[in-house]
Amino acid sequence: MAFKLGKETRGFKNSSNTKIFKKKLGDGIMGEANSDGSIYVDSRVPESIVEHVVTHETQHQTDMEIGKTTYDDHAIYHMGEVWPRGNGYITDPHTGKKYAEGDKNLPWENNKV
């Protein structure tokens, strides 16, 4: 018996089909991954590092797709933990220490490209 593939097509994200928008973001923010699959890159980012920013934000999108990290206006939900957020800061649920969004000490920012 033969196996026949259907007409299903799967959308794989890559730099050619990810919607990338340049816009002015907050001070110190180079990029943002959005839950709709788009990426914002700050309009002030030099062209020479745009690809690096997109690669970094694409990893965040992957983390969101597999359920490792999600977010809303009130918190980041990372690997089963709730990290409250507000006024540009994220609070460590273990220590109470506040970190600026995007800080390299946050576990979802760690080990990124």
N, C-alpha and C positions, 0 to 999 in steps of 0.2 A: 504494500500500500504506500502510496506517495504522500509526502507531507507538503502541503501547499501553504505558503505564506500569504497572509491576508494583505489588505491594502493599508494597514495601519502604518502611520508614520509617527515617529517619535521626535520631539523637539529636543535636540541636545543644545545646551548653551555653549556658545563660544564667542569669541570677540566679534565675529561677523553677524551674529543674530541676537546678541544682548543689546538692549536699548541703553545707550550711554548718552547722558545729557550733561552738558557743561553749564554750570550755574554757580553763582556766588554762594558759597556755604559760609558757615560761621568761622571766626578766626581760629586757625590751627586745624581746621577740618579739611582734609584733602579729598575725601571721597565718602560716599554713603551707599551701602547696599540696601535696596528696598525690597519689601516682601512681594512686590509684583514682578520681580525679576529684572528691574531696571537698576542702573547705577548712575549716581550723580558724581561728577568729578568737578571740583572747584575750578572755576574759570581762570583762577590765577596760577594753577599748577603748570609748571613748564612742560612743554610737549615731550621733552626728553624723559619724564618720569610718569606720564599718563598711563603707559602700559603697566608699570609697576603698581600704580594705584588700582587700576582695573583688576589686575590679578589678585591683589589683596582683598578687594571687595567681593570678587567672585568666590573666594573661599568662604566669606561670611554667608553668601547666598547658599552655597553647598551645605554649610552647617545648618541653615534654616530649613532647607529642603529635607534633610535627614532627621530633623527634630532634635539635633544637638543643642541648638540655640534658637530661641525665638524672642520676640520683644513686643512691647506695646508702649504707650506713652508713660506708663507707671513703673515698668520694671523690665529687666533682662532676665530671661529664664534660660539658664545654662546648665545642662547636664543635671536636671532635677532640682536645681537651687534657684531661689528667687533673689535677684540683686535689684533692690529698689533704685529708681532713677528719678531725677528732678533737677531743674535749673542747671543742666549741663553736667551733672555729677552722677556717679553711680556709687552706691554704698555697699561695701563688702559685708555680707550677712554674718560673717564670722567675727570680724574685728570692729565693725562699725566705721572703719576708715572710708573716707570719700575719695574717689578718683575722678578726674575729668574724663568725660566720654572719650574713648579712643586711647586711653593711657595704656602703655605697653605692659603694665603690671596686671591688667585684667586678664583672666584666663582665656577668654575667647580672642584676645589680641595677641596672646603669646603664640609663638611658633608660626606666625603668619609670614608670608613672603615679604 
